[in-house]
Amino acid sequence: MDPRKTAFDFIVVGGGTAGCVLAARLSEDPDIQVLLLEAGTSTSRLPDAVANPSAWPSLMATAANWGDKTVAQAASGAPVPLPRGRGLGGSSAINAMVFARGHRSSYDSWGDHGAKGWAFEDLLPYFQRSETATSGAPSRGTDGPLTVGPMAEPNDILLACLAGAVETGHRRALDISGGLEEGFAPVDLNIVAGRRQTAADAYLAPALDRPNLHVVTEAVAHRLLFSGDRCTAVEYGADGRTHTATAEREVVLTAGAIGSAQLLLRSGIGPASDLEQARMDVFHSLPGVGRNLHDHPRANLVYRARRPVPTPQGNHGEILGLLRTMPDLDGPDLQLIFIDIPLPNPVAPVDNGFTIGVSPMRPLSRGSLRITSDDPYAAPVLDPDYFAKEQDVRTVLSGIRTARRIARSASLAEWGIEEVSPGLDVVDDQSLGDFAKKYFGSYCHPVGTCAMGEDEASVVDSELRVRGLRGLRVADGSVIPSIPSNNTNATVYAIAERAADLMRRP
Ligand SMILES: Cc1cc2nc3c(=O)[nH]c(=O)nc-3n(C[C@H](O)[C@H](O)[C@H](O)COP(=O)(O)OP(=O)(O)OC[C@H]3O[C@@H](n4cnc5c(N)ncnc54)[C@H](O)[C@@H]3O)c2cc1C
């Protein structure tokens, strides 16, 4: 980018899943000048392992992950790693590549928070716009930038788990990624010709030659600048210097559930008590910023197998199921995911085996994100307060029992499997609940810190405008008022697609 250029129509802050969509969509109009700021590196400087689907767990130890941890959780007494991506593509460059809409019931409930126009039917055109679904399933997109589909040949151990699920009475779904079904099936993945497709690959790369799109990497947004109540500029650090870029029309925050809330707080926008505690002036009191932080916790059952598990070729988690723990629910509240490696566990090392992940899809527990100062390089204080609500534990217990029934099925018998962790001596609710609360991990789906709605607790309105201010929107995972009942990335793509439409309106 020409370093003398400092004035733009739109500034997009954060080049992750949502930011790549917005930068690409907004710059489709050649008369609109768009600046994208990303704290991490360009695609070519990300680790090679980004492209290799099976290697994604190794990315957690690289600079492509911000490396956040929660505070010690009341449930376990220990902090929990909460990875998020850094670099063009953001979390889509380090995630596990599952591409699935939440079940439709999860969006319909967004209206409970006052959000208007975000029911599943409203979002459907945006889900479709983002994707070219190779399955050709009904309700799926046919010409979007992302090419998504299930593994052509899932790992045999995962197919055996799928057969076990069906054998034990679960529905075999046709398209578990489409938001309309429950049951078990291979899930769509962001893998094209054996390589990961990030948001930067799908959206940004084809737009990079546009003269009206300006991308600055290794640029950390420090704070937002205002003229009265109008956001007019972003101050950011790059090349060891502080820069200011101005936005004639709007600034849109796409720094993710952690980064966007941090940036609002650093700009004096948030709960007055939190800002005062961080010794900061309150520019605009907005009690919901950083509140409502929630995520999917996941407990793992780890199995040893006598028969060798084939070498993983995909993302490890190629098949999953969405289930209701109680028949009177209006949609699924539990996910089981079959994983073709034995994840690290607290009981014993396993050389050859697999894992069944169990995660409550509609957790009730809510926590918070805070900052300690206006230092843009200081780590946030993250407390999702996992398992604060007993209902979330009960959902996991139901999931563990379901997983064990599948593991006992004839379909898995020929693999000679044995449950290593927690182990079959852990049986009663209390012991299983204690296990889940002590040894769970984050499913890495933090959301909710700038929740959308029309009530006092909401940060953005139904058009994603920060309440009480002008020229400023948030359009990423942070605006999700309650987490969808599946992995979150597909939902963030759809939110960003819709945000682009809202912002392009004259
Ligand atoms: C390890 C892992 C595994 C996951 N697995 C899956 C999965 O398999 N399927 C799924 O659906 N979801 C998965 N997710 C979640 C999913 O990837 C996210 O929900 C989604 O990518 C969030 O998109 P976003 O645009 O809100 O934020 P992000 O994609 O995280 O983008 C935020 C961007 O903003 C940048 N940024 C932050 N602060 C600043 C600042 N101050 N200045 C400039 N830039 C800034 C960041 O560097 C980042 O690039 C996973 C996430 C992780 C981390």
PDBQT file of the ligand as one rigid body, heavy atoms in Angstrom, charges set to zero:
ROOT
HETATM    1  C1  LIG A 601      -7.882 -23.986  16.879  1.00  0.00    +0.000 C 
HETATM    2  C2  LIG A 601      -9.246 -23.636  16.362  1.00  0.00    +0.000 A 
HETATM    3  C3  LIG A 601     -10.048 -24.629  15.820  1.00  0.00    +0.000 A 
HETATM    4  C4  LIG A 601     -11.309 -24.310  15.345  1.00  0.00    +0.000 A 
HETATM    5  N1  LIG A 601     -12.000 -25.249  14.644  1.00  0.00    +0.000 NA
HETATM    6  C5  LIG A 601     -13.124 -24.893  13.997  1.00  0.00    +0.000 A 
HETATM    7  C6  LIG A 601     -13.738 -25.772  13.082  1.00  0.00    +0.000 A 
HETATM    8  O1  LIG A 601     -13.242 -26.850  12.780  1.00  0.00    +0.000 OA
HETATM    9  N2  LIG A 601     -14.900 -25.384  12.507  1.00  0.00    +0.000 N 
HETATM   10  C7  LIG A 601     -15.485 -24.196  12.800  1.00  0.00    +0.000 A 
HETATM   11  O2  LIG A 601     -16.579 -23.931  12.295  1.00  0.00    +0.000 OA
HETATM   12  N3  LIG A 601     -14.896 -23.322  13.633  1.00  0.00    +0.000 NA
HETATM   13  C8  LIG A 601     -13.704 -23.622  14.192  1.00  0.00    +0.000 A 
HETATM   14  N4  LIG A 601     -13.059 -22.710  14.958  1.00  0.00    +0.000 N 
HETATM   15  C9  LIG A 601     -13.692 -21.398  15.170  1.00  0.00    +0.000 C 
HETATM   16  C10 LIG A 601     -13.726 -20.519  13.919  1.00  0.00    +0.000 C 
HETATM   17  O3  LIG A 601     -12.523 -20.630  13.201  1.00  0.00    +0.000 OA
HETATM   18  C11 LIG A 601     -14.011 -19.079  14.349  1.00  0.00    +0.000 C 
HETATM   19  O4  LIG A 601     -15.303 -19.046  14.951  1.00  0.00    +0.000 OA
HETATM   20  C12 LIG A 601     -13.998 -18.068  13.235  1.00  0.00    +0.000 C 
HETATM   21  O5  LIG A 601     -12.849 -18.180  12.434  1.00  0.00    +0.000 OA
HETATM   22  C13 LIG A 601     -14.048 -16.671  13.849  1.00  0.00    +0.000 C 
HETATM   23  O6  LIG A 601     -13.968 -15.699  12.840  1.00  0.00    +0.000 OA
HETATM   24  P1  LIG A 601     -13.801 -14.160  13.211  1.00  0.00    +0.000 P 
HETATM   25  O7  LIG A 601     -13.761 -13.419  11.932  1.00  0.00    +0.000 OA
HETATM   26  O8  LIG A 601     -14.824 -13.790  14.219  1.00  0.00    +0.000 OA
HETATM   27  O9  LIG A 601     -12.400 -14.070  13.963  1.00  0.00    +0.000 OA
HETATM   28  P2  LIG A 601     -10.955 -14.530  13.480  1.00  0.00    +0.000 P 
HETATM   29  O10 LIG A 601     -11.022 -15.417  12.314  1.00  0.00    +0.000 OA
HETATM   30  O11 LIG A 601     -10.262 -15.019  14.700  1.00  0.00    +0.000 OA
HETATM   31  O12 LIG A 601     -10.287 -13.194  12.973  1.00  0.00    +0.000 OA
HETATM   32  C14 LIG A 601      -9.914 -12.120  13.786  1.00  0.00    +0.000 C 
HETATM   33  C15 LIG A 601      -8.696 -11.468  13.135  1.00  0.00    +0.000 C 
HETATM   34  O13 LIG A 601      -8.498 -10.188  13.723  1.00  0.00    +0.000 OA
HETATM   35  C16 LIG A 601      -7.111 -10.021  13.956  1.00  0.00    +0.000 C 
HETATM   36  N5  LIG A 601      -6.972  -9.052  15.052  1.00  0.00    +0.000 N 
HETATM   37  C17 LIG A 601      -7.307  -9.222  16.348  1.00  0.00    +0.000 A 
HETATM   38  N6  LIG A 601      -7.038  -8.099  17.031  1.00  0.00    +0.000 NA
HETATM   39  C18 LIG A 601      -6.554  -7.187  16.137  1.00  0.00    +0.000 A 
HETATM   40  C19 LIG A 601      -6.104  -5.851  16.228  1.00  0.00    +0.000 A 
HETATM   41  N7  LIG A 601      -6.114  -5.190  17.392  1.00  0.00    +0.000 N 
HETATM   42  N8  LIG A 601      -5.666  -5.245  15.106  1.00  0.00    +0.000 NA
HETATM   43  C20 LIG A 601      -5.644  -5.894  13.913  1.00  0.00    +0.000 A 
HETATM   44  N9  LIG A 601      -6.051  -7.167  13.768  1.00  0.00    +0.000 NA
HETATM   45  C21 LIG A 601      -6.508  -7.807  14.869  1.00  0.00    +0.000 A 
HETATM   46  C22 LIG A 601      -6.619 -11.411  14.297  1.00  0.00    +0.000 C 
HETATM   47  O14 LIG A 601      -5.223 -11.525  14.123  1.00  0.00    +0.000 OA
HETATM   48  C23 LIG A 601      -7.420 -12.270  13.337  1.00  0.00    +0.000 C 
HETATM   49  O15 LIG A 601      -6.768 -12.445  12.100  1.00  0.00    +0.000 OA
HETATM   50  C24 LIG A 601     -11.799 -22.981  15.466  1.00  0.00    +0.000 A 
HETATM   51  C25 LIG A 601     -10.997 -21.989  16.010  1.00  0.00    +0.000 A 
HETATM   52  C26 LIG A 601      -9.718 -22.297  16.434  1.00  0.00    +0.000 A 
HETATM   53  C27 LIG A 601      -8.857 -21.202  16.987  1.00  0.00    +0.000 C 
ENDROOT
TORSDOF 0
